Amino acid sequence: MNSGPSDEDVLVGTRKRIYEYIRKHPGCYFREIARDLKIAHGDLQYNLNRLEKLGYIVSKKKRLFKHFFVNESMNAQDQALMESFSHETEREIIFLLLKGGNLSNNEMSRLLKLSPPTVSWHVKRLLEAGLVERVQDDRNVKFKLSVSPEKVEQFMMQYRAGFFEKLVDRFTDMWMDLSNFKKSDKNDKRD
């Protein structure tokens, strides 16, 4: 009786690279995988579908992005935390609440130097994910983490390299865009 393909049959070549990338970067999304591994979109889509169908990975769609995880790696709260960590503003709000305790939308807005509607939008996402909860403080609504500080610190320590890589990637992309802009500007001046 054939019990299906073995790990050696499935996790080879490109598929193994994709699986290992997801294992090291839980919560990553399609374009991030394609860019970092330099895999064509069609090839990546095929291999992700195959890995998910065979149960090696799971995906979770959150708004515009589909996030990928190694199947056994995280529970629902861990996945939500990782997804939120992958968004800079949500990550900053989590750290702010970790550091500052219960804060109102206006307090977070002032500390993050963002507009109140922007903070409100991100807080709503964190509320929906179950990572933040509302608390009534006299007449004000404030927010606090519903995840233990130890869990947040554990995630930050475990995945800090991935966040650093994303920061470096964004800086590099911005630098390259600026360099290309300067080159095209010089070429335009010569013409």
Secondary structure, DSSP 8 states (H G I E B T S, - for coil): ------HHHHS-HHHHHHHHHHHHSTTEEHHHHHHHHT--HHHHHHHHHHHHHTTSEEEEEETTEEEEEETTT--HHHHHHHHHHTSHHHHHHHHHHHHH-SB-HHHHHHHHT--HHHHHHHHHHHHHTTSEEEEEETTEEEEEESS-HHHHHHHHHHHHHHHHHHHHHHHHHHHHHHHHHHHHHHHHHH-
